[in-house]
Amino acid sequence: MLSIVSIDALISCLVFVAAAYSIVAALAMPRFERRIAKKSENAVDDHGVSVLKPLCGAEPRLFENLATFCEQSHREFELICSVASPNDAAIETVRRLQAAYPNCAIRLVVDSRVYGRNLKVCNLINAAQHARHDIFVVADSDIAVTPHYLRTVTAPLADPTAGVVTCLYRAGPVAGFWSRVGSLFVNEWFAPSVRIAHGGGSRRYGFGATLALTRATLDAIGGFHALKDCLADDYYLAEYPRRLGLRTVLAPMIVGTDVAESSLSALWQRETRWLRTIRSINRAGFAFLFITFTFPWMVAGAALALADSTSPVAMPLLVASCAGSAARLALHARESRHARSFWRDLALVPLRDGLLALEWLAAAFGSSVVWRGVQLPVEGGVLPEASASMPSRR
């Protein structure tokens, strides 16, 4: 059994590691939107683009978000909005969109055919059958973009070694207090962790905010049908091309997304689903996520230092706790849109980190998640056995 001394030593080591992570996270968030204009100038739009939008229900700001895809500077593109039911509330929004943008090629696909357990992928399969162009861009329904978006995210596909282009995203609350807490999850935990992984050379990601690829790449992995039973379909739409030797590219653009959860229970369900999905595709990475929850560790470090001020590690531990806390606040300041939002959400930072730690513990258990009212097994995020026979890239 571990002694109190060894437990304190272990906690102290974890505090130092958590403080170091917090400092790196604060420094790993360059605002590279400044590079967008330069990148867009070099982009080419000789090839048409089919934007696939799987929809389900009338979400908050659905019209406004879809409208941003109709205002693109790209020369030729189409927007394919697909729903599974003729009674889906999103249909009215798409009709409004077609009336508001008569010069934009907006197509509505209503198709109830089901091919597997992931209904979003079923929606994509049905939409792709109507696509006229050879470049596909898949983006979630709650994403908002700038006019140069399509030119920017499709430009890397001119390189034959590029398989999928994806984007990070910045969240904005649209439903009060708990949606503000949820926005901090995306902006101040998820995005920095991706930047750190990217800076370390990892390209094992793919985000539903944007996934751009060619028809040839999609065909090479077996089409969207290859994802029909996957929980982590966004991840595997990028992973399958990587298995063929193609690169995943992180585009120099951050898109916008909405956090619409208005209650703790809804937010808890969404975020534990995300964490269980991470667990399903990267168990080792999930196991070490606990080190990224800054404030609980900094409080523990300060408490240990103050409890035994004569210890030789007391002062270094206190310094590490203060440095880690300062870095966490710096990250919050960097991700705040303006001074008012910084002060408004400042008190939420400890709550956010503490809640994330509890969600991580909850996500470590359980065998399923609920997504859009459908229960899916966590194992659905793991590659199906059939994927082992996928052709190799020649």
Secondary structure, DSSP 8 states (H G I E B T S, - for coil): ---HHHHHHHHHHHHHHHHHHHHHHHHS---GGGGHHHHHHH----S-EEEEEE--S--TTHHHHHHHHTS---SSEEEEEEES-TT-THHHHHHHHHHH-TTSEEEEEE-----SS-HHHHHHHHHHTT--SSEEEE--TTEE--TTHHHHHHGGGGSTTEEEEEEEEEEEE-SSHHHHHHHHHIIIIIHHHHHHHHHTT-----BTTBEEEEHHHHHHTT-GGGGTT-S-HHHHHHHHHHHTT-EEEEEEEEEEEEE---SHHHHHHHHHHHHHHHHHH-HHHHHTGGGG-HHHHHHHHHHHHHHTTTSTTHHHHHHHHHHHHHHHHHHHHHH-SSHHHHHHHTTHHHHHHHHHHHHHHHHTS-SEEEETTEEEEGGGGS--GGGGG-----
